Amino acid sequence: MKTKILFTIAMITSLATFAKDKVLNRPAFADGGMYFCPKTVIMGKTSTVIGFKIWRSGDSWTLDSESHLVAEGKTYRMTKAIVYTRSADGKVKSSEPLNPSTHYSWESDSVSAEFEPLAPKVKIFDFIETETSSFNVYGIRLDGKCYPFVLDKPKPYPHSSDEPLCAIEPKYGKAQYTCNVYKHDGTVIYASMFGLNNCFSEDMYFGFTDNSYQIEASRTYFAGVAAPYPFHQFRIMMIPGYETTVSVDATAYTASFAGASKKAIPTHRIIQFEGPIADLQQTRYDERELYYQFAGLSPDTLWDVLQKKIRDIEKTKRYSRRQKEFGRLWAENNYLIHYMNYVAKGTAKIQDNHAADLAILKDGRSFYFINDDKYLDYAHANHIDGVVTEWMEGFAKAMSLAKRIRGLEVMPEAAFDTIPQYFQKELRDMNDSTRVAIERLRSTANEVKVMDTPDCTGEEFIDRVVSENPDMVLFFDFWATWCGPCMNGIRAMEPLKAEWVGRPIRFVYVTNESSPSHQWTKQIASMPGIHYRLPNEIWNAIPNLNGIPQYYIYDRQGKRFYEKTGFREIAPLKQKIDEALSK
C-alpha cells in the first residue's frame, strides 16, 4: 500500500510543479468512485491536481474532455491530464497526455488530471465527467476526515451460542430479503440485485420493488447483491419461509474501499444482518472468499485445504455453534464444487474416497446450499442416500417436466403425480401459462406463424428461410424478450405494417433459448409475422450475428439488400423496406 501511495504522489508531482502545496492522500468521498477512485489531491495556487485509480478492468474506457470539478455552485474546468499504463506486475510502462477520443485498455489504470485551482475556502467538491457518467465522484472532502458512519453495534442474533444448526424442511413458500443502504446523512438508497433466475421457467428476476425483494419458490436461491457499489458484491440466501434484512453503511464501505480511513473498519460498521438466519448470512458474508481459496488447487490437495479451513472455522471465537456447523458445510460445498469440476475435466474420479467423511449431502442442513441436482451423480456414485438425494432426484424429474412445458407442451394432470409436492405449484402455474399462450397463438393463427426448428445448421438458417419464401421481401429481426432496444424496434415497426398490407413482404422474427418460452409466446401474440425460437447451438452458428437487435432485409431476388445492428430510429428501416419493395 505504501508503495502505491508513493507512486501516486510521484505521478501527480510530475504535473504539479509547485513545491509547497497541500497534499491529501486517500480523500474521503460521499458517493461514486465505483470505477474512478480519487487517490490523491494536491491543492496549489495555480491548479488543483487529482490522481485517479481506474477500477474498470477488462473494459476499455475514455474520459471526456469536458470533465470538471464543481464546488459551491462554481465549475472548475480540466486543463490537462496524463494517462499512466502499467504492466501486470504494477510497474509503469508508459505515460501520455490524455486523448479524449482514445479508448484506453485496462492496463491504463491511472490518471493524473489538472484543473483550475479551487477556491481556498472550498471544503467539499465533486468530480463530474458527464451528467450520467459512472466516473462521477461526489462529496470529495479536503479536511482529511471521514463522513460519519451510521451503523453502530449490531443487534444480537436470535439464537444462543451453543444452539446447533437445524435442518431445513423442503417446502414451497415466500422468501423475503430487504436491503437498506444508508448514506452518511441517514437516507436510504437503492441496492441492486442480480443473478436470480427461476430454473423451471427460465425467468430472470421476479417482482422486485425498491430495496425489497420477494420470491415464492420451492428451493433456496442465492442472489447476488451490489451494495452500495458493484465492487461490494456478496450473495444472499433466499430460503422459503425465511426473511432477512441487511443494512449497509455506504460511507463506511466507501472509506474501507478507497482507503480513506487510517484504521481498519470493523465489519459490523459496514454491514449488519437481521432475521432468523442473520447469523448464517453473516457467516456466509465473512467467508465469501471461500470459493477462491480452493481455486487452482490440484485434486490431491483439495481435501487437505478443506480440513485446514474447517479447523480455522472451528477456532473462530466470534462464531457460535450454529455458525461453525454452517461454516463447515459451506466449506464442504465449495470443496464439492471444485471436486466436481475436476470430475468433469476427467482429472478426478467421481468415486470420492472422502465422501463418507463429508457432512454435506447427509441431512436437511444441506438445503442451505443445495438448490439443484448438480451433486446427484456424486451422491449416487458414492452411495449417499437420504433426504438430500431424494430431493435432488425429485428436482431432476421436475426439471425434465419443466423443459417439456417450456417447449409449449401442455401436460396432463397425471404428469404431476410423480413430482414432489413442493415443486408442483410452480410447474402447474407454468403449465397454465403455456396453455393460455397456446390458445392466444391459435387465436392469431392467421397473423402469427410459429415455425418448428428447421433441419439445418446455423450457417444455413437464413438461406433456408429465404428459399422457403420466394419472390418476397424478407425483413429479419433477431431479438430477445429481455432486450430493451429490441422491444423498442418491434414496437416502432408494428404501426408501419399497415402500410404494406397486400405487398410482397414478410417479417421474420428470430430469437433463441435465452427468451423464456412463455414470455416469448405472450410477446409474439401481438407481433404478426413468422417466428422462430432457435436452439442456442443453431443461433450461435449464424454468421456475423454479434449483437441484437440485428436486422437484415432481403429483396425479392433473394439477395441481402440491407443490414443494421442496433436500434435508434425506425425511419431508416422503413426507407430500406420501401426501396426493396420498389425494386
Secondary structure as UniProt FT lines:
FT   HELIX           2..13
FT   TURN            14..15
FT   STRAND          22..25
FT   STRAND          31..32
FT   STRAND          36..43
FT   STRAND          48..54
FT   TURN            57..58
FT   TURN            65..66
FT   STRAND          68..71
FT   TURN            72..73
FT   STRAND          74..86
FT   TURN            88..89
FT   STRAND          92..97
FT   TURN            100..101
FT   TURN            106..107
FT   STRAND          110..115
FT   TURN            120..121
FT   STRAND          124..128
FT   TURN            131..132
FT   TURN            134..135
FT   STRAND          137..141
FT   TURN            161..162
FT   STRAND          173..182
FT   TURN            184..185
FT   STRAND          188..189
FT   STRAND          192..194
FT   TURN            199..201
FT   TURN            210..211
FT   STRAND          212..217
FT   STRAND          221..226
FT   TURN            230..231
FT   STRAND          233..238
FT   TURN            240..241
FT   STRAND          243..249
FT   HELIX           250..258
FT   HELIX           267..270
FT   STRAND          271..274
FT   TURN            276..277
FT   HELIX           278..286
FT   TURN            287..289
FT   HELIX           290..294
FT   TURN            295..296
FT   HELIX           299..315
FT   TURN            317..318
FT   HELIX           321..345
FT   TURN            353..354
FT   HELIX           355..357
FT   TURN            360..361
FT   HELIX           364..368
FT   TURN            374..375
FT   HELIX           376..381
FT   TURN            382..383
FT   HELIX           387..406
FT   TURN            407..408
FT   HELIX           413..416
FT   TURN            417..418
FT   HELIX           421..443
FT   TURN            444..447
FT   STRAND          448..450
FT   HELIX           458..467
FT   TURN            470..471
FT   STRAND          473..478
FT   TURN            481..482
FT   HELIX           484..493
FT   HELIX           494..500
FT   TURN            501..502
FT   STRAND          505..512
FT   TURN            513..514
FT   HELIX           517..524
FT   TURN            525..526
FT   STRAND          529..534
FT   HELIX           536..539
FT   TURN            540..541
FT   TURN            543..544
FT   STRAND          550..554
FT   TURN            556..557
FT   STRAND          560..565
FT   HELIX           571..582
//
